[in-house]
Amino acid sequence: MQKDSVQQKPLRHRGSFLNDPRIVPYVLVAPFIIFFLVVYLYPLIMTIIMSFQKIDGPNHREFIGLKNYLKLDTRDFRLALQTSGRYAFWDLIVLTLVPLVIACILHSGLAKGSAFFKSLFFIPSLTSIIVAGIVFRLAFGTLETATMNRVMIALGQKPIKWLSYADSGNFVLILLTLWRWNGVNIVYYLSGLQSIPTDYYEAAQIDGANAIQKFTHVTLPGIRPVLIYVITITVLGGFSMFTESVALWQQNNAGGVGRTIVGYMYMVGFKKNNFGLASAVGLTLLALVVAVNLIQLVLMGFFKKED
């Protein structure tokens, strides 16, 4: 009996490290911390350092202070900033309101076959954005035989060079984005609508509230966390948009129409090999997105303490 007890002690001692409640949480969290440090924090720190450098090859770097940031005062950057800002503004309005209206209709049961429409709206998000961009580029082509120009001619209007002008090009870009991401935001809104207790609507009905009052006093407060999340990711997606622009314009981006901040960053970084300036552009974009999101969080009352 004594020999058995002596032999069992090392086993308990060997397993005590992983069984220690003070150490196990750190072991479980360690993979996430390592991933965050390597994939997020380290690149961010290196980007900040590179934004103050002139980089001529992998082994030649020169500290130049704020010169990269001063170089942002150019026509190309202002045009890219204007394109991204205009796109983000309309993207925020369209991708916030349209999915919300559709989600409310589907949730209310007014439309028959709501499950079918949920799937129908969500399918475009599974489509390759490059393929979708090619289809939209052909549909909104410059020729009179393009699909949308045929529609314009049938309506008695002149054909339009959709992708050659800022306003019409932005319209096509917003339409492509709505077609692709509308279903995703509908799913977000439906998850929030389904979490609202039906008792709230019944109480509002007893108090004599109409449909608009139910929406403003019950639905909107009930989906407020989801609404904040949708607005946040929409602002981020609007300012960081790149793939959709490339899919529509490819290399034929005459006059900078459709060139966003991310597109400008790609151009100066990989085409002009100016990674210091590209890093400054990236950090400027990061500061802009953070500022806009902080403003909308304050306006939405995200930081207010609940009584």
C-alpha positions, 0 to 999 in steps of 0.5 A: 500500500505504501509503494502504491501511494509513493508511485501515485504522488509523481503523477499528481505532481505532473498533472498539477500544472494544467490543473492549476486554476491560476494557470489554465486561463492563461494557457487557454487565452495564449493562442488568441494573444499570440495571434493578436500580437503577430497578425494585428499589433506587430503589423500596426506598429511596423506600419506606424514606423514605415509611415515616417520612413523613405523605403528604397528596397528591403535594406535601405530605410531613411527616417524622413519625419512627417514628409509622407503625411505632407505628400498626401495633399495632392489631387489624387489623394483628395479625389480618392478621399472624396470618392470614398467619402461619397460612397461611404455616405450613400452606402451607410444610408442605403445599407442601413435603411433598405435591409431594415425595411425588408427585415421588418416586412419579412418579420411581420409576416405580411409577405408570404413565403418569408423563408424563400425571400430570406434565402433569395436576398442572402444568395448574392453574398455567396457570389464572387464579387469579381464575377458580380463586378463583371456582370454589372460592368457589362450591364452598365457598359458604354455601348448603346447595346448594354442592358441599362442603355437599352432600358434608357433608350426604351424610356426615351432617354439618351444612353449614358457612359455609366462608369465614366462619370463620378455620379453615375459610377457611384450609383452603379457602385452603390447598386452593386454593394446593395445587391451583394450585402443587403441579405447579410444585413437583413439577417442581422436585423431579423436576429434583433427583431426576433429578440424583441418580446411580443409583449412589448407590441401587445402593450403598445397596441393596448395603449393605442399606438399605431404602426409608426409609433410601434416602430419608433418606440418598440422596434428601434430601441429593441434592435439598437445594439444590432443597428449600432453594429450594422452602422459600424461595419457599414462605415468600415466597409464603405471607407475600406472598399476596394474589390468592388471598385477594381471589379467595375473599373479594373485598370480603366480608371480614367480620371480617377473615377472609382479610385478609393483611398484603398485603391490609392494606397495600393497604387502608391505602394505596389505600383510606385513602390512607395511603401512609406507613403502607402503606410501614411495613407493606411494610417490616415484611413484608420484614423478617419474610420475610427473618428467617424465610428466614434461620432456615430457611437456618441450620437447613438448613445453607445457610451451613455450609462443606463439608469 
